[in-house]
Amino acid sequence: MPEAWIPWVAGLFGLALGSFLNVCTLRWPVGASVVHPPSRCPGCGTAISARDNVPVLGWVLLRGRCRSCREPISVQYPLVEVAAGAIWAGSFWMWGLDWEAARAAVFLTILLGIAVSDARFYIIPDPFSLGGAAVGLAFAFAPGGIEPLTSLVGAVAGFVGFQLVGVLGTWIVRRTNPDRLDQAFDAHDEQRADPGVRARVAALSRPGTRVVLVGLAAAATAVAGVTTGAGGAFVACASTVAAVAILLAWAESFEEATFEPERAARHDEADAEAPVSALGGGDIRMMALIGAFLGPVGVVLTTLGGSVLALVAAIPLSLVFRQLIPLGIFLAYAGAFTWLWGTDLVAWYLRFAGF
């Protein structure tokens, strides 16, 4: 195969993987199998045929509607497929046919799945976090990249470190304001049913808004391609298209059809039994994944970056929509940034500090 074809073949594989990723982000958070039943319309339950299940193209040919009942099919699905395709094409364009390209593509795809799942369900499934950590440890034995011991130390440090932060944070909040956490989560649940809040969030998924968001993502990709070349275009495409998909997944989480009733009841029961904590268990387990791929230094950079992103983006969004924004989204973006530029950032800081 000519070398120039490798990124595009990888991109096609990424599109197909993105289609499967959509299934994982919808089923794993509610404890459903990703194998059975086959993909079906969320409206009428009709199984989706193979010709309609072609990534992106199937959605376009159907004009975003089910062939049987004509109910709309979320644009989130093709956007996730495009983002995954850009991740795989970009990884193999930057690193060539190398283990590092595979590591990058797998890691960034898992982060995409985590962000979409957390946006839609406020849940980070263990197959993404703990399963991803196992994959990261396995990749450490491949040529190049992080050493196995560094990967193991990073995974343990990420998990234990965030566990301690969660315990300490919960203790401090409960000591200073015993009811603060419970009140915050109760208010979050009450406001999800508030018509005003639902109307504001619903505005994000209107057709006109979707067109504008997708257009901005396409423009960012084009500008990055012109100014920085193919590498910048892939990064811009993956990051901006993923951001639109995540935002729409979060908006669609307010629709009652997001959970099937019996599964929603199981999760409500589980939530009632679980103690309210300053950090969710999914975020803690996610940091094991981050550490396995990035090592202990990557854990620190991701934690700092995720905190900054949360302050810059989550607080304004929370004020506008009066809703808690999942931390996993910002940790995922910070982890991706650390993968791409963390080494350069550390080198710059060491030079700046005179080392």
NORRA-V496256 format. One record per helix or strand. SS is the DSSP state (~ for helix, > for strand). FROM is the first residue (numbers start at 1). TO is the last residue. If there is no record, write none. Layout:
BEGIN
{{SS:FROM:TO} {SS:FROM:TO}}
END
This chain:
BEGIN
{{~:3:30} {>:40:40} {>:47:47} {~:51:53} {~:57:61} {>:65:65} {>:72:72} {~:76:95} {~:99:121} {~:126:139} {~:148:176} {~:180:192} {~:195:205} {~:207:228} {~:230:252} {~:256:258} {~:261:273} {~:281:321} {~:327:352}}
END
